Structure formats: C-alpha cells, structure tokens
Amino acid sequence: MNKKDSCLNKNDTSISLNQAKERCFSTIKKKLSTEKLAIRSTLNRITAEDIIAPINVPNHINSAMDGYALQKIDIKNSQPFDIIDVAYAGCLSAKKITQNQCIQIMTGAVIPENADIVIPQEFVTKQDQQIVINDYFGGDNIRFVGEDLAKNSIVFKKGRLLSAADLGLLASLGIAEVQVWRKVRVAFFSTGDELCSVGEPLTTGQIYDSNRYSLFAMLTHLNVDLLDMGVIKDNYFALSATFSQAAKCADIVITTGGVSVGEADFVKQVLNDIGSVDFWKLAIKPGRPLTYGKIDDAYFFGLPGNPVAVMITFYQIVQPFLKKIMGQTQNIEPLLVNAISASNILKSQGRTEFIRAKFSNNNGELTVHKLDKQGSGILSSMSYANCLIILSEDMSSIKKGDIVLIQPFVN
C-alpha cells in the first residue's frame, strides 16, 4: 500500500463533521412527490403542506369539570342554590339560570345561559335538590371556543413528523386525510468476501454480516422504503453492476465496508468511475473512511466496515440527511445534553471523537461513565451504552468532573 494514499496518513486532508454535513445538505436537489392518505396511515409520515384548522376546538363553550354551573356573583350570598336541571356532555340545557340557581353539569357539556363558573362537585354539599358551596378558591373550569385551536389557525406546519398525539388532534378537527411526502426509497447492502449470512456456519476467516441488520433497524425506525440487496463480494465488476442497479430504483444507496484503501476496497473507485465522489475522509473517530457522492440522481453513502463506525456515522450524517430529504423540518439533528463526566478520557485535538458511555440521573444531575471497550469493531459496546460522549475537534483530554456533551440513544 502506498502510504501517501492511506486514510490513516496524518498528511491526508480530512474534512470536519460539520463540513461534511454542510456539503451533503447542499447537494440535496431532489423533491419528493406527495400523496394524500387517511390519517390512520400517516403515523411517522411528514406533512407536505401546512394543515389549517377547519373549525374551532372546542367548538362550543363547555365545562372542564363535573360539577355545578352557576353565576359567580351569587357565591357571595352564601345561600343554597336550587338545582333546576342536569346537563350532559353533548347536550344543552334549555333552562336559563337566575339568582341562586344552578345546573348540575358533566364534563364537556355546553355551559348554560347566564352561567360563568363551574364549581367542582367535591366542593359542594348536596341535599335533595339544593347545594351549599364549601370554601372554593379555584378557577372557573370553563373551556372557551377555540381555546385549544382557533378556526383558520395553522395546526401543523409543512415538514412535521406526525406522532400519535398529532393523529388524535387531526381527528378532533374532523380532518380525515392529510397530504404527506412519499417515503424515501433506500437501497442498502454490505460488501466483503469475509461476510457470512446469519444462519450459515462460519468458516475460517469469516464473520457474520451484522452491519446490514443494524442498518435495517435504523432505517426502519425512519419509516423509509427499504431494498435490502444482501452481501456483495469485493469485486470491482460486481460492485459496479450493483451500484448501477441500486441507483436506478432508489433515492439513496448505502453500503458498508470497502471504503478504505486496501487492495480489495473498491467502493470509492467504483463510485468515482460510474458517478462522482464529493468526499471520502472525515476527521472523526470512529468513522474516518466515509464516502459520499452521487450515481446519476441517487445519493450515495459508503459507510465504514467496522460495526460501531457504521452506527455512529449513520446517526451523525446519514440520519440528518435522510430527514432533510424526507422533507422534515424539525428535530433534524440528534439530541444533545450536558452531563458530568465520571471518567478521565484521553484525546488529541484535531478530530471529533464519539465515546460510548452510560449516563444516569442522580437527583436531576446527569452523570456519564465511559465504557471500557472502545474499539470500532466492538459492537457490544453500542448495545451496553445508552449514549455517546461527544468531544469536538478543538477539545483535548477530559478530566473526571468536567462537563461534557452527550447524545442519548433516545430510541
């Protein structure tokens, strides 16, 4: 191997993580088509237009409590109130309240005429058809028209990832269908002569293909359309044919392995021959050899072969890119929070490092412990960790007690 071309050569120019994301994001030109779906089918889909409230919610003034509707001014009289009717949810009492009268009312029922307060039932003493109010200093317990959502207001902006609560809110507005972006199509496969499929016996020198399963899980969580193309051998012509086939049927192509500078690492060479290479080295650890480019209209990510590096580069670069191209406008980047380091961590400046760790909440204070095993091939460390400690390129070693940024594994 020519040391001048090695991805481990300190003289090589690697771009920073932020530079890599900016370059990836700047190449997004593809605009997805849209489809109108019943709201039951829109969980984890992304809105393709602003959603406007067609009605007020609530659309009538109603009670927020089970209790007694009456006139607030009459409370000062300290006199019993006559119960003149009962109002149930979905019904309006035809009776009009006058002095020292009340209507027993259920949650959600329309507020009777002249009533301006609802006294919860636990604050009254009832005898026959009268009530006496005990000491009460609470609110009015009335929901006003449009208090939740006003008619013609924006409920959700374009680019929102719809949640379970969102579907309920849409239903409360009587909205039956929503315009969403179509799903992004992602083709993915592993490369390597050493890879063996799960369920088959290993021979000397072989390892099981774990990367495809990690990718499958991470992509499935993002709710994309998947095309699993299996394992492709380290062969220039096989990779070239597979790259071309994947680019014809997918918006994004993701591979793992074959992106370093070994004699059998053809990914960068093939991409350069049939498409274009934007960058192929990052100043991060783990995950330095990452290739990004295009094949015709398809975007291409060649992730490293080491299992931990696959997951870290996916979460830091591929996932935000996917969210962008999917049309999502919120929560693009992973969540970051501060924590107190319970470990000493050695680090040199010049690259961003991702340390597998475990954080815990101690009386509202987050503390994080570095896991002992940090090799890029030790996948168990990703299972045992619940976060990454992120040490930026300008940082040096961390001492116990220092404040660090962590990225929790929220999923």
N, C-alpha and C positions, 0 to 999 in steps of 0.2 A: 504493500500500500504506500502510495505517495503521501508523506506526512503533510505536505503542503495542502492537500485536499481533505485531510481528516477533519471530521466535525468536532474532534476534541482538540484540534490545534488552537492554541491560545491566540495565534495571529489571525485566525479567521474572524470575519466580521459577522456577529450575530445581532439581530435586532431585539429590542426590548419587547416585553409582553404588550405594553400599551401601543407601541408602534405596530406590532403585528395585528392587533385588533383594529386599529385605525385603518390599516391597509386592507384588511379583509372587509370591513364595513364599507369602505369607499368603493369597492368593486361591485356592490350589490346593485344590479340594474333590473333584475327580473321582477316582474309584477305578477302576482298570482291572480288567477280568476276567482270569482266568488260563486257562492251557492246559497240558496235560501233553504233553511232547514227548520223543522219543527223544534221547539225549544227543548224537548226531551233528548234531541240528538246533538245538542250544542255544548254539552259539558266539555270543558277544556278546549273549546274552539275559540277563535279570535274574531271579534266583530269587525266587519268590513265597512261599517258606516256608523255614524252617531245614532243612538237609539233615543227617540223622543217620547216623553210620556204622553199618551193619548187622553189620559184622564187624570183627575186629582186622586191622590191616595193619602188618607181616606177620602172618599167622595161625598161623605156627609159627616157632620159633627156628631161624635159618638162618645160613649162612656169608656174610660180606660179601666174601670173597676166594677165589680159587683157591689151595689150599694143603693143609695137613695138620692135622687135628683131633686134639687130644691133651689130656692132663691137665697143667695149668700146673705143678703141684708136681714133675712128673718132669723138667722142664727143668733143675733144679738138679743133677741127677745127672750131666749131661754125658755121658750114654750114648747110643748109637744107638737109634733107635726102629724097631720092626718094623712094616711096613705090612701090616695084616691085611685091608683091604678098600678099595673105592673107592665114594664116594657121589656120585651125580649129582643135578643140580637136578631136583626133582620126585620124588625117591626118598629112602627112609630105609634106612640100613644096618641090617641085623638083628643086626650084631655089636656086642658091648659091649667098650669099651676097658678094658684093665687096665694095670698099670705098664709103662712104656716100650713101649707100643703106640700106633699112630696109624692113622688112616683118611685116605687121600687124599680130598679133598673139593673140589667145584666150587662156584662162587658160586651161592647160592640153595638149595643142598642142605640138608636138615634136619641139625642138629647131632647127632652120635651120642651115645648114652647115656654118661655119665661125662666127656665132653669139655667143657672150659671155655675153650679158646683155639684159634684157628686161626693157624698160622704160615704166612705167605705163602710160596709156592713159591720165590721169589727169595732167601729167607733160609735155604735148606737145600741140602745136598749129598746127592744120591740115588745110591745104589749098590745094584744088584739090588733087593731088597725091604726095604731099610733106608734111613733118612735120618739125617743128622747136622745138628743146628741150628747155624748160624753165629751170630755175635753178633746178637741181636734184642732191641730195647728198645721195640717198638711196642705197640699196643693189642691187645685180644682178638679183634677182627674178627668179632664175633658180633652179628647183628641179633635183637633180642628181640621177643617177641609184643607187638603194639600199639605198637611203638616209633615208627612213623610216625603211625598213627591208632588210637586205642583204641575198641573197640566202645561204641556209645551216646554217643560224643562228638559235638559239633557240628562238622561238616566245613566247611560254609559257612552263614553267617547269611542270613536273608532280606534281599534287596536287593543281592546280589552280582552284578556283571557277570562272566559266565563267560568264562574265557580258554581257550586251547588246553591249558595245563597243567591247568586245572580239569577239563576233559573227561577227560583221562588219569587224574586222581585219582579221578573218579567211576567210571570203568571198573575201576580197581583195587579198588574196593569192591563191584563186581558190580551197581552201580546202572544200570539200563537206561533209566529215564525220570525226568524232572525237571519239577516244576511251576514254570512261569515266567509272568511278566506278559505279556499280549498286547502286541503292538507298538503304539506311539502312531501315530495317523494324522495326518499333517501335509499341509495344502494350502498351496501357495505360488505366487505369481505376481509379475510386475513390472508397474509402472504407468508410463505416459508415452507421449505422442504421438511423441516423438523416437526411440523404440526400434525397432530393426530386428532381425529374426530372423537368426541365424547362417546363412550360405549365400545370403542375398539381397544384391543390390547396394545400397550406401548411396546415398541422395540427399542433396542439400544440407541440412545441419542435423540429419541423423540420426546415431545412434551404434548400435553393436551392443549387444544386451542381454547383458551379461556377468554381471550380478548373479544371474540365475536359475541359471547354471552354477556359480557359487561356492556358492550356497545348496544346489543339488543335491548337490554334493560334500560339503559339511559335514554335511548331513542324512543322506546315505548312510552316512557314517562312524559315525553314531549308531545306525544299524540301525533306522530308523523306516519305516513305510509311507508312501510319497510319492504325492501327487497334484499333478502339475505342470499348472497352469491357464493357462500361457502369459503373454502380454502383454495387459494391459487398458488401453485408451485413457483419457486424462484426461477422463472424462465421468462426472458425478455418477450418472446412472441406470445406466450400465454397471457402475460400481464397486459401487453398491448391490446390483444383482442378483447380481454375482459374489461379494460378501461373504456374502450370504444363502445362496447355493448352497454355498460352501465351508464355512460354519458347520454346514450340515446333514450333511455327510459326513466332517468332520474333527474331531479333538480340538483342534487348534491351527491357526490361519491365520496365515501370514507373508507380508507384502508388502514390496516395496522401492519407494521413491520416493513422491512425493505427500504427504509428511508435514510439509512446511514451511508457509509462509504465503503462497505465491504464489497468484495468482488461479485457477490451474488445479490447485492442490493440494487435492484433495477428501477425502483419506483420513480425516483427523480429523473432518471434518464428517459424512461418511457413517457412521463408527463411532458418533459421538455420536447420530445420528438413529435408527439401527437397533439399536444396542447401548449400550455405556457406555464412557467414557474414564476411565481411572484416572490416567494422567499422559502428558505428551507432550513434555517437555523435560528433558534431563539436563545436569548440569554436568560434561560430559566433552568432550574433543577428540581425534579427530573423533567424530561421532556424536551431536551435541546434539539434533537433532529426531528423537526416537523415541517412537512412540505405543504405549501398552499399554492393553488393555481387554478386553471380552468381547462376544460376539454369542451370545445365548442361552447354551448350555452350552460353547461353543467359546472358547478363549483366543485373543487377537489381539495380534500384534506388527507394527506398521508401522515397518519399518526405513528409514533414510535412503536417498537415491538414489545418493549417491556410493559407488563400489565399495569403497574402503578402509573407510569408515564402516560399510558393511553387514557386512563381515567382523569388524570389531572389536566392534560391538555384538552380533553373533551370539555370538562367543566369550565376551564378558563377561556377558551377560544371558540370551540365548536358550538357549545350550547348558546352563548350570547349571539353568535352568528345566526344560528337557526331561529332563535326568537325574533331577530331582526327581519329575516327574510320571510318568516311566517306572518309578519305584519303586527307583531306585538309591540306595544309602546311603553309598557310598564314592567318593572322588575326584570330588566334585561340582564343586569349583572348580578352575580351571586351576593348573598347577604354577608356583610362584614360587621363584626362587633369587636370591642376591646375586651381583653382578658389579662389577668396577671400570670406571667409565666412562672411555673413551679420548677422549671428546668434551666440549666445552663446550655446554651446552644452555640456551637462554633459556626461561624460563617465569614466568608470573604466578600468584599464589596464587588459590584460589577454584574451581578445577576440576581434575579428574583428566585427565592427558594420556597418550596412548599413542604412543610414538615407535618407528617401525620401525627395526630395528637388526640388526647381526650380532654374535654373540658367538663367541669362540674360547677353547679350553682351552690355557693355557700352563703346562705343568708343574703341573697341578692348580689353577691360578688362572684364574678366568673373567674375561675382558676383553670389553667390549662397545663397539662403534663405531656411532654414529648414522649412518644413511644420509642422503645429501644431500637427496634429494627426499622431501618430507613432505606434499605436497598430498593432500587426501582423495579426489581423483579419480585419483591416480597408482597404478593397480593393480599395475604392475610392481614397485613397492616392496615389496608383500606377497610377491611371488614371490622377490625377491632377498634379502629379510630371512629370518632364522631365529629371530627373537624380537621381542618388544616390550619397550621400556623403559617401566616404569610409574611415573609421577610423580604422587603423590597430591595432593589438592586443597590441602593445607597446605604443600606444598613450593614453593620458589621455584627460581631458576636453579641448574643443576648445573655444577660445575667438573670439569675433567679430573682424574681420580684419586679422585673421590668414589665411595662405594659406592651402587649403585642396585639396585632390584628389577627383574628381568627375567622375562618369561613366555616360555619356549622354545616354539617350534612343534613339539611332540613328535610330531605325526603327519605 
